[in-house]
Amino acid sequence: MAVQTGAIARSAVLGRLLQAVGLVTAMAIVNFFLLRLAPGDAAQVMAGEAGAATPEYLAALRAQFGLDQPLWAQLGKYLWHLAQLDLGYSFRQGMPVLELIVQRLPATLLLMGASIGFAVIAGAALGVLAAARAGRWIDTVISSAALLCFATPLFWIGLMLVLVFSVWLDWLPVGGMFTVESGLTGWRHALDVARHLVLPAVTLGLFYMAVYVRLMRASMIEMRRQDFVRTAVAKGAPGSRVLTRHVLRNALLPLVTMVGVQASSVIGGAVVVETVFSWPGLGRTAFDALYQRDYNLLLGILLCSSVVVIAVNGIVDLVYARLDPRIRLPR
């Protein structure tokens, strides 16, 4: 029996891995063609900057970048290198794309993790509080604040937070990931990074916190009306146990689902936040790559973003199964 269970588990893991590889490959192909639809290329940008946009110079640059080959040949070459984990070379940055992504990815993951953690914890707590006081003044205040955060653009929130906490109060740094000239190490360096992280993470997380507040409030109210909750109360179960084991645990399921759905939009929001706060992550790098027509770097960042989204959704599936044992992961 144990051997059969282990074989089923290995088969499920293998199936999920094959599905992830297929999704990543499909996304790579779609991104490749979407970028080729954009006007201009890296050769035109570099020739324009050099002031030598002659037909001969453009032809030489396109041959150097491989842009003179047919589109199907470029795609085949790209997929072949991708299968070898070779994301190409960024001629604008002067280094391999994979090396550049490895340098910038930790900063983006740190920003994403902090913002999602803040949004989930604050959103769930405020949603539970609003549901417990539904129809009262505290419910109105929380719902109104959530609606305000939802309707306010990210860049404006970021600028206002900088104005208040960096310019007026001088509590937090304006931008960057750490103080370059400080030379801090160890825990002091980690604390310095945390201080720089507060404003970007709160800016990115406020929008999603507003969504989770509304979702959690509605889910809590709905769960409290379910028959199994009334049955637990009628049997004399303690109120705290009913709240945590029956109401809250089931109310978290829609929120966890929403986290997985919004993983891609968090990466998109990181582009704006990283630009406002000069955060050295993939979002800001993607914006620069798009402006400079650095297709190899942009394709690598888009592919990395797809992998991150798939990984987040895999984690969401595990959390989902943990919250509700009746749910089985797809095999």
N, C-alpha and C positions, 0 to 999 in steps of 0.2 A: 504493500500500500504506500509506504514511504517512497519507494522507488518510482511508482507511478505518479505520485504527487510532485516529486522533483522533476520528472520528465515533462509534466504539464507546465510547471513553472518555467523551465528552460524554454519550452516551446512558446510560451506567452512572451517571454523577454525577447526571444529571437524575432517573433512576429512584430513586436513593437519597434525593434531596431530596424527591420526591413521597411516598415511603414515610414519611419523617420527618414531613412535614406531616400526613399522614393519622394517624399515631400520636399526634402532639401534639393534634390535634383530638379524637380519640377519648378521650384522657386528660382533656382539658378537659371534655368532656361527662360522663364518669364522675365526675370530681371534683365537678362542679356538683351532680349528683343526690345523691352521697354526703353532701355537706355539708348539703343541704336535708333529709336524713333526721335530722340531729341535732336534739335538742330545743332550743327557744329561738332567738333571733336577736339581732342587734345592738340593735334597738329596745328589747327587753325588758331587756337588760343596761344600756343607757344610762338608761332610765327608772328602773330600780331604783337605780342609783347617784345619780340626781338626786332620789330620794325622791318622784317624782311619777308613779307608774305608774297613772294614770287612763286609762280607755278613749280619751278624746279625745287625750291626749298620745301614747299608743301609736299611735293611728291617724295622727297627724301625722308621727311619726317614721317609720312604715312607708311613708307616702307620700313622704317625703323620700328614703328609701333605695331606693324602688322595690319594696318588699316587698309592696305591696298589689296588684300586678299578678299575673295568672295565671302559673303556673310555666313554661308554654311560651313566654309572652311574655318572661319574665325570661331564659330560656335563649337565645332568639333575639337579644335585645338584647346579651347577654353575648358571643355568638359574633360579632355584627356589630362590636362594639367591639374584640374580640380580633383580627379580621382587619385592623383599622387600628392594631394594636399599642398599643391603649388598654386597660390592665388595670384601669381604674376608679380610684376615689378612696377612700382610707382615711380614714373619718371619725374614727376613734380617733386616728390619728397626725397627721391634719390635712395630708396631702400626697398627691400621686398615688402609686399603688402601684408603677408602673414606676420612678419616681424613688427610692423607698425601696429597691426590690430592687437597683437599680444601686449604691446606697450600701453595702448589706450583702453582696452577692454576692461581691466580691473576698475578703472575710474567710473566707467559707465555702469558696471554691475553694482558697485558700491552705491552710486546715486539711485539706481533703480531699487535695490534692496531696501535702502533707508526710506525712500519715498513710499514704496508699497507697504512696508512695515508700519510707518506712521499712519498711512491712510487706513489700513485695515484695523489697527488697534484703536485709533481715535474714532473712526467711523462706526465700528462695532459698539464701542462704549457709549458714544453719544446716541446711537440708534436705540440701544437698549434703554437708556435713560429717557429718551423721548417716548418710547413705547410704554414704559412704566408710568409716565405722567401724560398719557395721551389726552389731548383736549385742554390741558392746562397751560399756564403761561410759559413754563419751561419748555414744553413741547413746541410752542409757537416760536420761541426764541431760537431753539436749535434748528427747526425746520427753515426759518427765515435765513439764518446764517448759512446753512447748507445751500440754499437756493442762491444766495449772493456769491458764494465761492464757486458754484457751478457756472454762473453766468459771467464771471469776470475772466478776461483773458489771462493766460499764464504770464506773458511778458509784463503786463501791468502789475500783477501781484508781485512779481519779482522786483520790479523797480520800486514799488512802494515799500516792500520789506527792506530793501537796501537803504532807502531814504530814512526810514524810521530807526532801524536797528544798527545801521552802519554809519550814517551821516549824523543823525540827531543824537542818538544815545551812545554811539561808538562802542557797542557791545560785541559786535561780530565783524569779521572781515568782509570787505566789499566783494572780492572774487578770488579766483584761483583755487587750488586744492590744498596748498600748504604755503607757509612763509618761506620763501626761497633762501633769504639771507640769514635765517635763524640758525641753521645747522643743527636742528634738534634731532634726537634719536630716541628709539625705544618708546616708552609710554608717553613721553612729552611730545614726540612726533605724532603719535596716534591721537593725542588730545588736540594737537594743532589741526590735524586733518578733520577731526570731528567738529571743531569750531567752524571751519570753512564749509563743512557739509550741511550745517543746520539750515541756512537760508535756501540753498538749491533744493534740498530734500523737502522742506516745507512747501516751497513754491510749487514743485511738481506734484506733491501729495495732496494739496488742498482740494484740487479739482476732484480727484478720485475719492477723497474722504467724503466730499459732499454727496457723491453717488452712493457710497456705502452707508451713509447715515440714513438716507431715504429708503434704501433697499432693506436695511436691517430693521428699521422701524416698522415697515409694512410687513416684513416676514415675521417679526415677533408678535405683532397683533394678530396675524393670521394663525400662527401656531397656538396661541393661547385659546383660540376658539375651537381647536380640534377636539374630537371625541376622546382620544387617548389621554389628553391632558386633563380633561374633566374627570375621566375615570381614575387617574392617578390622584387627583385632589379628593375625589369621593372616597377612595380607599384610605385616606388619611396620610398620604405621603407628605413629608416635610416640604414647606414652600421653597426652600433653597434647593432641594433635590429636584423638585418639579421644574424649577427655573433652569438649572444647569443641565440636567440629564435629559429632559424631555423638550423644553421650549427652546433654550439657547442652542443646543447641539443641532437640532433640526433647522433652526432659523439661520444657522451659519452656512448651510448648503448653497443657497442662492448667492451668498456673498463670495464663497470660494469659487463658484462657477464664473462669476463676474470678473474675478481676479485673472483667471485664465484667459477670458475673452479679451480683456483690456491690456494684456501683456504687450501686444504690438503697439498699441497707442501710447503706452508708457515710453517706449523707445522713441516714438515720434515726438512726444512732448519733451524728451531729453534734448532734442536738437535745439529747441527754443531756450530751455533753461541753461544748457551748457554755453550757449552763445551769450546770454545775458550775464552769467556769472563767470565767464572765462574758465569753465571747468574743462580740463583736458581729457575729454572722453571721445567716444566714437561719434556722438551726435554732432559735435562741432566739427570734427574731422570730415564727416559726411557732407556737411554744408560746404566746407572749403573744397572738397573733391568735386562736388557738383558744379560749383562756380568755375573751377579750373578745368572741367571736362576730364578729370582723371578717372577714366572709366574702370581701370583695373582696381583702383582703391575703392571706388564706389561699389563695384560688384562684390568685392570682398566684404565690405561693411554690411551690405544688404544680406549677403549669405550668412554672415555671423549673426545678424539680427534674427534671421529665420531660425537658426539653430537655437538661439536663446529663447525664442517664443515657443518652439517645440519642447525644449527642456522644461520651461515653466509650466506648460500644460501637462507634461508628464508628472511633475511634482503635484500639480493640482489634482490629478487623478488619484494619486496616492493619499493625499489629504482627504479627498472625498470618500474614499473607501475606509479611511480611518474613522471619519465622523459617523458614517452609516455603514456598519458591517454587512447590511443586506445588499449593498452595491458591490458588484464584482467587476474587476478591471477587464476590459476586452481582451480576448485571447486571439 
